[in-house]
Amino acid sequence: MNLEATLTDHVDRHHPEQIEFLRTIVRVPSDTPPGDNARAAEQAAALLTAKGYTVERHVVPSERVRDYGMQSITNLIVRQSFGSGRGPTIALNAHGDVVPPGEGWSVDPYGGEIRDGRMYARGVAVSKSDIASFTFALDALKAAAAQGAPLDGTVELHLTYDEEFGGLLGPGYLLEQKLTNPDCVIGASFSYAIVSAHNGCLQFEITVHGTATHGSMPETGHDALQAATAILNAIYGKLPDLAKIRSQVAGIHSPTMLVGQIAGGTNTNVVPGKVVLKMDRRLIPEEDPAVVEAEVRALIEGAVAGRTGIRVDIKRLLLARALKPSAAQRPLIAALQRHGERVFGEVLPAVGVPLYTDARLYGEAGIPVVLYGAGPRTVPESNAKRADENLLLDDLRRATQVIACAVADLLIAR
C-alpha cells in the first residue's frame, strides 16, 4: 500500500463532505463573550456521532464557568485506537469558540457563504476550520487502517470552547481532570508554517479609586481620572524601552503593552470617583512572568505614589505562559515539514508568533505541542477576528492531507 496516496485520495474524495461539515459548524454561533457554547459543542458532537465516533462530553461545572466569565462550556474528546493501541497517543486540538462578529460584514457572518473558492464566516479560519481538518484527517487514517495500513497507537480529537478566554476551562480542564495524557499534540493554526513557539500574556484590571464630588467644586474631591491618566502615561511611556528587548525566536520580536478598555465616572458634571483600566502585556518566550508582573505592578503604583486620596487595586485577570521551542517538538515538526513540502511545494518553516494560544497549556504540562492547520500565511490574510473572515477551501483540503500523512508517520508500527 502507498499510504500517502491512500490518505490523500481519501481526503480529496471526501472534500465536498468536509466543506458541508465546516459550513454546519460555522452556522452555530459560539461568540465569546458571552460564551454560551454548549449548543455549538452539541452540534459538533452530533456531526461526529453521525460519522460513527464515540464522543465524550465533558461539561464544565456551571459555577466554575460563571466565575470564569462565561455561560456554558462542554468540551469534547474522541478517541480512536489503531492496531494494538500501544503506540503513541496523538491529540489534535481545535477550539470552537469565536470572538463576536462585529460590524462591516459583506455577508452573513454565520452563513458559510462560498465565493471564489473561499468560505466566509466568523470562526471559519480561527479555528473551526481545524475541527474539520482534524476530523477528516482522522477519517482518512481510519479508512487506511481498514485497508491494512500498519498504524499503531491512538488519535484523540480535543474540541474545546474557551480559547478566547484563555483555555483554562478547555485544554486546561481536560488536563486538570486527568481526562487526557497524550504523548504529543497538534493544535490549530495555518497551512504555510508550523508554530513551535508563541508569546505569553499578562492581563490586569486596574481600579483607580478617588472621591467623587460636584464638578463646580473639584477641589473637594480626588479625581480618579487624573490619576488614571498618570498611569496611562507611565504605561505608554515604557513602550520605547520594551521595543529595545528582542527575542531570539524567529517570528517573535519585542514585548508589547497596551490598555484595551477604560471605564469610569458617573456624569459629565461629577469629578470621577472611580476609573477602571484593563491592560495587556505580551511576554516574549525569554521573559519570566513573575518578574514582568512585579515590574508592571511597580510601574502602576509608582505612577500614583504620593497622590492624596487616591488608591489603586491591581487584579491579575490572566497569566498565559509563553510556548517555548523544545527538542521534544522535533518529531512533530519533521513529519509536518516532510508532508507540507510535498503537498504545498515549499518548505514550511518552524516559527514563533506574537499571539498566545491555549496550546501553551499542553506545553506547561510537559507535552510536546506544535500548531498547524488550515489557513493562509498570516492572521490578517484571513481577516481572522475582523469582518469577512474567510478560508481558502483548497488550503483546508491540502492541510488535511498534511495532517493525515504526518500523523500516520508517527503511528507507523515499528
N, C-alpha and C positions, 0 to 999 in steps of 0.2 A: 504493500500500500504506500502510495505517495501521500503522506499525512498532510503536508502543506496544501497540496492540490485538493484533497478531500475536504479540508476545513474551509478553504477559500471558496470552493464550489458551493458548499452548503450555505455560507454567508451570502453569496451572490444570489442564489435561488430564492432565499427567504428574505431578501432585502425589501420587496414590496410589503410583506407582512410586518417587517421591522418598522417601516415608516408608519403604518397604521397603529402599531403598538405605541410608538412615540406620540403620535397625534392624540391618542386616547389619554395618555398620561398628562400631556400639557393642557388638556381641556379641563382638568380638575384643578381649581385654584388651590394654592398652598402658600399664600402670602405670609411672610414672616418679617415683621409683625403683621397681623395679630398672632399668627402661629397656631391656628386651629387646623392641625394637619392630619388628624386621624382619618378623615374621609379620603384624602389623597393616598394614604398608605393602604386603605382598604381597596381602592381602585387598582393599585399596583398588585396587591395580593391576589385579587380576583383574576387579573391577567396572567399572573404566574401560575395560579392554580389551574386555570384553563389549559396551560401548556403542560400540565402533568407534574408540576413541582409541589412538594410539601412545603408549605410556608409557615414559619413560626412567627407569631405576632407577639412582640414584647412591648406591652403597654406601660409607659412610664407613669407612676402614681400621680394622680391629678394634683395633689398638694405640692409635690416637687415641681411639677410643670408650672403651676400658678406662681410659686415663689420665684421661679426662673424668669417669669415674664411672658410665658406663652400660655396657650389654652389647651392643647391636646397633642400628644406625641405617641405614635405607635411605630416602633422600629421593626423591621422585617429581616429575617435570616432564612436563606435557602441553603441547604447542604446537599451536595451531590458527590457521592463517592465513586471512585473508579478503581478497577482491579481489586487488589486486596485491601485497599484503603489505608495501607501502612505508609504510603508515600507522603509527601509534604501536603500541608493544608494551605491553600492559597485563597485569600479573601479578596473580593472585588467590591469596593465600597463606592457608592454614589449617593448624593443627598437629593431628596425630593422637595425640600422647601426652597422658596424663592423670595427675592425682595418684591414688594408691591410694584405693579407695572408703571405707575406714574403716568405723566401726560406725554402727548406728542406722537402717539402711535398712528401709523397709516393703515393698520389692520387691527382686527380684534386680538388683544394680547392673549386670549385663551382659545383662539380659533384653530391654530395649527395650519394656517394657510400656506400653500406652497406656491412660490413664484420663482421662475428661472432656476429651478433645482435647489431652492432654499426653503426651509420651513421657518415660519415666523411665529414666535410665541414667547411669552415670558417663561424663562427656565429652559428653553429648548437647547441652549448651549451650556448653561450652568445650573444644574448638571443633570437635568432629566435625560439628556441625550445619552449619558453613560449608564443610566438604568437600562436603556435599550441596547447599547453596545455590549455591556457586560452580560445581559440576559441572552442575547443572540450568539455571543461567543460561547457561552455555556451550552446553548442548544447545539452548536456545531461540534463541540467536544463530546457531547452525549452521542450524537449521530456517528461520529468517528469511532468511538468506543464500541458501539453496537456493530460496527463493521470490522472489528478486530484490532483497532489501534491499541498498542500496549501501554495504556495510561494507568498510572497507579497513584492514588492519593485522593484528596478531596478539594473541591472548589466550593467556596461559600460566597453567596451574594449577601452583602450587607446594605440594605436600603434604609437610610436614616433621615430624620426630618427636623433637624435643628441646627444645621451648619451655619445659618445666618445669625444664630445666637451664640455660636462658638463651639458647638459639638459636644458639650459636656453631657447632654442627655441623649446623644446619638451614639457615636462610637464610644464616647466616654462611659455611657451607661452600659453598653454591651460588655465592655472590658471590666468595669467595676463589678458587675453582677456575675462575672466569670461565665458568660454565655458563649464566649469565643476565645480561642487562643491560637490564631493562625501562625504559620511559620513565616509568612510574608504577605504583603498587601499591595495591591494596585488600586490607587484612588483615582477619582475622576479628574480629568484635565483635558488638554487639547492634543491635536494629532501630530504636530510638527516638532515637538520637543518632549523630553522626559524630564519632569521636575524632580530633582533629588534634594532640594533644599528650599526653604522659604523663610520669610521674616516671622518674627514673633510680634505680639501686640499687647500693650497695656492700655486699658481704658479706665478713666476715672470720672466720677461725678464730684464736682467741686461746688459746695454750697457756701456762699458768702452771706453771713448774717450781719445786718446792721440794725438801725432803728428807723422805722417809717415815721414820717411827720408831714405836716401840711407844707405844700410847695411854696407857700408865701413866707415860711419861716424855716428854711433848710438848716439853719444853724442849730435848731433844736433837735435834730436827728443825726443819724450816722448813715451816710449814703453808701449802700452796698454796691451800687453800680460803679461809683468811683473806685472803690476797692477792687471790684472785678476787672475794671479797665487796667489797673496796675498789674493784675495777674495776667491779663491778655498780653500786655506789653512785654512782660517777662518771658512768657511762653514764646511769642513770636520773635523776641529779641535773641532767643537762643538758637534760632534756625541756622544762622551762619556758622556757628560752632559745630552743629550737627552735620552740616554739609562737608566739613573737613574730615569726618570719620568715614573711612572707606572699608567696605567688606572685601574679603579676598575670594568670595564665592562668585563665580561667573553668573551674571544676570541680576545680582543684587548690588546696590550702590551704597546709599547712606541711610542712617536713621531719619525718620521724619516725625513731626509733631504738629497737631492742629487741634483747634476747638471746633467741634461739629455742630453743637447746639448751645443756645443761650436762651434762658427764660427768666423772667423776674418782674418785679414791680407790681403795683396794684392799680394805678391810674396815672394819667398824664400829669395830674396836679399833686402827686404824692411822691415824696422822696422815697426811692426804693429801699425797702427793708430787707429784701432777700433777693439774691440772684443765683441761679444755678447754671453752671457751665459743664458741658460734657466734652472731654478731650480724649484724643487718641495719640498714643506714642508707639510708633513702629520700631522694633528692635531687629538689628541685623544679627545673623547667627552667632557672631563673635561676642555679643554683649551678654552680660549677666543680668537677668531680670531684677534680682534683688537690689543690685547696685543702681540700676536705672530707676527703679521705683523710689529708692531713697533720694536720688538726685531730683526727681520730679517733685516730690513732696517738699524738699528743702527749697526748691525754686519758688513754689507757690506760697509757702509760708513766709519766705523771705520778702516776697513782693508786697505783703501787707503788714509786715512787722512794724510795730510802733504806731499803727493807726488806732486811735481811740474809738472804742465802741464797735470794733469790727472783730468778728470771729469767723474762722474758716473750718469747715469739715471736709475732709477728703476721703471719699469712699472708692475703693477699687471695684470696678464693675467687671473687669475681665483680665485674666492673665492667660494669654495664648503663647506658649513657648515656641521658639523657632524650630523648624525642622532642619537638622544638620546633616550634611552628606556623610556617609559612612561606607566602610569596606563591605559591610553586610548587604548593601544595596546592589553590589556589582552583578550577581547572577540575574536579578530582575532587569537591570539596565541592559546587560549584554543580550538577553533574549529579546527585549523590545527593540533594541537597536538593530539586531540582525534582521528581524522581520520588517521593521519600519523602513529600513533602507531598501529592502526588496520590494515592498508594496508601494512606497511613495517615491522611490527613485532618488532619495537623498539621505544623507546621514542625519539621524535625529540626535541632536546634542543633549547631553545631560546638564541641566542648568538649574539655577535658583530663580525664584520670582519674589517680588517685593510684597505680595499679599500674604495672608495666612489662611490656613485651611484646617478642617477637623482631622486631616490625615496626621497631623502632629501628635495626636493622642495615641495612635498606634506606635509612633516612634518613641514617645515617652514611656510606653510600656515595654520597650526593648524589642519591638517587632520591626524588621526592615520594611520600609514603605517607600514607594515612589508614586508619582502621579502621571497618568497617561490616559487619553481618551479621545473623544470625537470633538473636533472643532478646528478653528483657524490657528494661525501662528500666535496671535495675541488676543487678549480680552477685548480691546477696542474694536478689532475687526469684526467681532460677533455682535457688537452692541450689547454685550452682556451687562445687565443691570441698567440698561438705558432703553429708550423707546426702540421698537423694531428689532429686538433681539432675534438673531437668526442663526441657522445652522446649514452649511452646505451638506446636502444629504450624501454626496459621494464621499465626503470626509467621514461620515458616520459608517458607511459601508466599509471603507478601507481600514479605519481604526478598529472596527470589529474583527476584521481579518488579522490584523497585527496582534490584537489581544488574544484571540483564539490560538494562534500559532505560538505565541510566546508562552502562554500558559501550558500548552501541550509540551513544549520543550522542557518545562520544569516538572512535568508529570510523567515523562517517559520512564518506564520501568527500567532500572539498571541493575 
